[in-house]
Amino acid sequence: MRRRPPPPPPGSAMSERLGKPTCLIVASAAAAGVSAQSFLHCFTLASSAFNLQVATPGGKSIDFVDVNESNMRWIQDFRMKSYANPAKLESIDGARYHALLIPNCPGAVTDLANSGYLAKILQHFSTEEKPICAVGHGVAALCCATNEDKSWVFQGYSLTGPSVYELIRQPNFASLSIIVEDFVKDSGATFSASKPDAVHVVLDRHLVTGQNENSTLPAVQNLLMLCNVSDDPGLRISMHRHLQYPTA
């Protein structure tokens, strides 16, 4: 009598989902919005390696900016999905997530840069050395993370973000409450930038930053790389050395 074959494993989609680490995508809910193209790249690339949760201040829907023919269909399809409804940033427990990703958000300087709730999440990620990736205007969100003594959580780090030469092209430049380059330098960290719109990514320890929207893909790729090597102590040590991509 033949032995019966073992029962089939649970659905591959479900088992794959259960086996993936979780990544929190934090986006702005301010009127200046979130870059459609940067969010598309962040979401599609990160979804290959993570279970994703999107969160915004107050759980408000995302206003996508710079929507064009190449990304309009994707944005429309995304809005139809159940996971397109953001969770409230105020209710997020950072301990539940393995990685944090902030896309290029022009609105970040308005809400995320002053968020005490995001500050707590970033403090947790910094203490636990969990991978963090911020791109373009999303780097301004990191400015909220100050310690009790008012020092910046990322003091001593090397990072990039929108250069003054890129920001000055914006019509609201004079009214910006935070200039990332100035904040980083004044807070005891090292800032670098390439020419406007060039691809430029900086990796320092567990923090990945991209200068602008064009730097989204390589920045997220570095986030994935950090997560893939996080269980290998030897590789992790080598990754913690400061690396800087050649500028275009």
C-alpha positions as CSV (number, residue, x, y, z in Angstrom):
1,M,0.0,0.0,0.0
2,R,1.4,3.3,-1.1
3,R,1.9,6.0,1.5
4,R,-0.2,9.0,0.8
5,P,1.8,12.1,-0.1
6,P,2.0,14.8,2.6
7,P,-0.7,17.5,2.3
8,P,0.2,20.4,0.2
9,P,1.7,23.4,1.9
10,P,-0.4,26.5,2.5
11,G,-0.9,28.7,-0.5
12,S,2.4,30.0,-1.8
13,A,1.2,33.6,-1.6
14,M,0.3,33.2,2.0
15,S,3.5,31.4,3.0
16,E,5.5,34.0,1.1
17,R,3.7,36.8,2.9
18,L,4.3,35.2,6.3
19,G,7.9,34.7,5.5
20,K,8.7,38.3,4.6
21,P,9.9,40.9,7.0
22,T,7.8,44.0,7.4
23,C,8.6,47.5,6.1
24,L,6.9,50.7,7.1
25,I,6.5,53.3,4.4
26,V,5.9,56.7,6.0
27,A,4.4,59.4,3.7
28,S,3.4,63.0,4.1
29,A,-0.3,64.0,4.3
30,A,0.4,67.7,3.7
31,A,-0.9,69.5,0.6
32,A,2.6,69.5,-1.0
33,G,2.1,65.8,-1.3
34,V,4.2,62.8,-2.3
35,S,6.1,62.3,-5.5
36,A,4.1,59.8,-7.6
37,Q,7.2,58.3,-9.3
38,S,9.3,58.0,-6.2
39,F,6.4,56.3,-4.3
40,L,5.8,53.9,-7.2
41,H,9.5,52.9,-7.2
42,C,9.6,52.6,-3.4
43,F,6.4,50.5,-3.3
44,T,7.1,48.2,-6.2
45,L,10.7,47.5,-5.4
46,A,10.2,47.1,-1.6
47,S,7.2,44.8,-2.1
48,S,9.4,42.2,-3.6
49,A,11.2,41.8,-0.3
50,F,8.8,43.1,2.4
51,N,5.2,43.1,3.6
52,L,4.4,46.8,3.4
53,Q,2.4,49.1,5.6
54,V,1.8,52.7,4.5
55,A,1.3,55.3,7.3
56,T,0.6,59.0,7.2
57,P,-0.1,61.6,9.9
58,G,-3.7,61.1,10.9
59,G,-4.1,58.2,8.4
60,K,-5.0,60.8,5.8
61,S,-4.9,59.8,2.1
62,I,-1.9,60.6,0.1
63,D,-1.9,63.5,-2.4
64,F,0.4,62.4,-5.2
65,V,2.2,65.1,-7.2
66,D,3.9,65.0,-10.6
67,V,1.5,62.4,-11.9
68,N,2.1,61.7,-15.6
69,E,1.2,59.3,-18.3
70,S,3.9,56.8,-17.2
71,N,2.7,56.5,-13.6
72,M,-1.0,57.5,-13.8
73,R,-2.3,54.0,-14.3
74,W,-0.3,52.6,-11.5
75,I,-1.5,55.3,-9.1
76,Q,-5.1,54.7,-10.1
77,D,-4.7,50.9,-9.6
78,F,-3.0,51.5,-6.2
79,R,-5.8,53.7,-4.9
80,M,-8.2,50.8,-5.6
81,K,-6.3,48.4,-3.3
82,S,-7.2,47.9,0.4
83,Y,-3.6,48.5,1.5
84,A,-3.7,52.0,-0.2
85,N,-5.6,53.3,2.9
86,P,-2.8,54.5,5.2
87,A,-2.6,53.6,8.9
88,K,-2.4,56.4,11.4
89,L,1.2,57.3,12.1
90,E,0.2,58.1,15.6
91,S,-0.8,54.4,16.2
92,I,2.3,52.8,14.7
93,D,4.5,50.7,17.0
94,G,8.0,50.8,15.5
95,A,9.0,47.6,17.2
96,R,6.7,45.7,14.7
97,Y,8.7,46.7,11.7
98,H,12.1,45.6,10.3
99,A,12.7,48.5,8.0
100,L,11.5,52.1,7.4
101,L,11.2,53.8,4.1
102,I,10.3,57.4,3.3
103,P,9.9,58.3,-0.4
104,N,10.4,61.7,-1.9
105,C,7.7,63.8,-0.2
106,P,7.7,67.5,-0.9
107,G,5.2,67.8,2.0
108,A,7.5,66.2,4.5
109,V,9.0,69.5,5.6
110,T,5.4,70.6,6.6
111,D,4.3,67.6,8.7
112,L,6.8,64.8,9.1
113,A,9.7,67.1,10.0
114,N,7.8,68.1,13.1
115,S,6.2,64.8,14.0
116,G,6.8,63.6,17.6
117,Y,5.3,60.2,16.6
118,L,7.7,59.7,13.8
119,A,10.5,60.8,16.1
120,K,9.7,58.0,18.5
121,I,9.8,55.5,15.7
122,L,13.1,56.8,14.4
123,Q,14.6,56.7,17.9
124,H,13.6,53.1,18.2
125,F,15.1,52.3,14.7
126,S,18.3,54.1,15.6
127,T,18.7,52.3,18.9
128,E,18.1,48.9,17.4
129,E,20.1,49.8,14.3
130,K,17.2,48.8,12.0
131,P,17.6,49.9,8.3
132,I,16.2,53.3,7.4
133,C,15.9,54.8,3.9
134,A,14.8,58.3,3.1
135,V,14.8,59.9,-0.3
136,G,14.8,63.5,-1.6
137,H,12.5,65.7,0.3
138,G,11.7,62.7,2.5
139,V,15.0,63.2,4.2
140,A,13.5,66.3,5.9
141,A,11.4,63.8,7.9
142,L,14.5,62.7,9.7
143,C,14.9,66.2,11.3
144,C,12.2,65.4,13.8
145,A,14.3,62.8,15.6
146,T,15.8,64.7,18.5
147,N,16.9,63.2,21.9
148,E,15.9,64.6,25.3
149,D,19.0,66.7,25.3
150,K,17.9,68.3,22.0
151,S,20.8,66.5,20.1
152,W,19.9,64.9,16.8
153,V,19.6,61.1,16.6
154,F,21.7,61.1,13.5
155,Q,24.5,63.3,14.8
156,G,27.8,62.0,13.5
157,Y,26.2,60.3,10.4
158,S,26.9,61.1,6.8
159,L,23.9,61.6,4.6
160,T,22.5,63.5,1.6
161,G,19.3,65.1,0.6
162,P,18.1,68.0,-1.6
163,S,20.9,70.5,-2.2
164,V,20.3,74.2,-1.8
165,Y,20.8,74.4,-5.6
166,E,17.8,72.0,-6.1
167,L,15.6,73.7,-3.4
168,I,16.2,77.2,-4.8
169,R,14.3,76.2,-7.9
170,Q,11.1,75.8,-5.9
171,P,8.7,78.8,-5.8
172,N,8.3,78.3,-2.1
173,F,12.0,78.2,-1.3
174,A,11.9,81.5,0.7
175,S,9.2,80.1,3.0
176,L,10.7,76.7,3.7
177,S,10.9,76.1,7.4
178,I,13.8,73.6,7.1
179,I,16.7,73.5,4.7
180,V,17.9,70.0,5.1
181,E,21.5,70.8,4.2
182,D,21.7,73.5,6.9
183,F,20.0,71.4,9.5
184,V,22.3,68.4,8.9
185,K,25.4,70.5,9.2
186,D,24.1,72.4,12.2
187,S,23.2,69.2,14.0
188,G,26.7,67.7,13.9
189,A,26.3,65.4,10.8
190,T,28.0,65.4,7.5
191,F,26.1,66.4,4.3
192,S,27.1,65.8,0.7
193,A,25.4,66.4,-2.6
194,S,26.1,66.0,-6.2
195,K,25.0,68.4,-9.0
196,P,21.2,69.0,-9.2
197,D,19.1,66.0,-10.3
198,A,22.2,63.7,-10.3
199,V,21.9,60.2,-8.8
200,H,23.6,60.4,-5.4
201,V,23.1,57.9,-2.5
202,V,24.9,57.8,0.8
203,L,25.0,54.7,3.1
204,D,26.2,55.1,6.6
205,R,25.7,52.2,9.0
206,H,21.9,51.4,8.9
207,L,20.9,54.7,7.3
208,V,20.5,55.1,3.5
209,T,19.7,58.6,2.0
210,G,19.1,59.6,-1.6
211,Q,19.6,63.1,-2.8
212,N,16.5,63.4,-5.0
213,E,13.8,61.6,-6.8
214,N,16.2,60.2,-9.4
215,S,18.1,58.5,-6.5
216,T,15.0,56.5,-5.4
217,L,15.8,53.2,-7.0
218,P,19.5,52.9,-5.9
219,A,18.5,54.1,-2.4
220,V,15.8,51.4,-2.0
221,Q,18.2,48.8,-3.5
222,N,20.6,49.6,-0.7
223,L,17.8,49.2,1.9
224,L,17.1,45.8,0.5
225,M,20.8,44.9,0.6
226,L,21.0,46.1,4.3
227,C,18.1,43.8,5.2
228,N,19.6,40.8,3.3
229,V,22.9,41.0,5.2
230,S,21.5,41.9,8.6
231,D,21.7,38.3,9.8
232,D,25.4,37.9,8.8
233,P,27.6,39.6,11.4
234,G,30.6,39.7,9.1
235,L,28.8,41.3,6.3
236,R,27.0,43.6,8.6
237,I,30.2,45.0,10.0
238,S,31.5,45.7,6.5
239,M,28.2,47.4,5.5
240,H,28.5,49.7,8.6
241,R,31.5,51.3,7.1
242,H,30.6,54.5,5.4
243,L,30.1,54.1,1.7
244,Q,29.4,56.7,-0.8
245,Y,28.3,56.2,-4.4
246,P,30.2,57.9,-7.2
247,T,28.2,60.9,-8.3
248,A,26.9,61.2,-11.8
